[in-house]
């Protein structure tokens, strides 16, 4: 591989962009006119009443990280919206899934058969009324699960509404109504911040690596309220599927290295190549 190409991939990683669009993804997210925002970004509807809103969930995470409550409405999250978000890849050994809020009777998990939505693993099962889950503090941590989809094996997320039996996928092509039921927001303000989570019976302080807020609508579109607050989670130590060449960088073992460690590894690699 020419040095120039390796160098380009390194810049991509060091810029925090272990994230790029999968060229095989559809170019436009199929969301309805009901959530078209004034800036061209979809904005979940903001319902009146007691239901939690997307921006309120984001504020809870920011508050736990010591950043206050910066969002006043759902539109405040538009600049963090990430698309396409159909498939994800684990570049750090473990994907952390942190529960923020859950709907009445939903099951959330991952699937690894991208063509069919099969090979599912359930991670969060919610039954009962809508509720906030934890505050991200030591005394009231967010519930969390950890899973590994394989270091360079893309996976998708799914949400099953157990009251209707309908399953929705992060890839809209697998959804029976053809619409996007999962919105993703890359919360770059939270990179390097600490929150508390509970995995099983153990409370842990975790430093966020590159967190995304993922938010679900659990009813068929059109006809749903489209508030995308029926299951809300924070995904960390994972990223959207990168361009094919980017896999090479991580396949060489460069993923997760500090700048100095990356330089040392590259120097050794180039010396080895020159000797050969």
Secondary structure, DSSP 8 states (H G I E B T S, - for coil): --HHHHHHHHHHHHTT------TTS-SS----GGGB-TTSSB------SSS--HHHHHHHHHHHTT-----SSGGGGGGGEE---S-EE-SSS-EEEEEEEE-SSEEEEEEEETTTTEEEEEEEE--SS-EE---SSSSS-EEEEEE---TT--BEEEEEETTTTEEEESSGGGSTT----EEEEE-GGGTT-EEEEEETTEEEEEE-SS-EEEEE--S-SSSS-----SEEEEEES-EE---TTHHHHHHTT-TT--HHHHHHHHHHHHHHHHH-
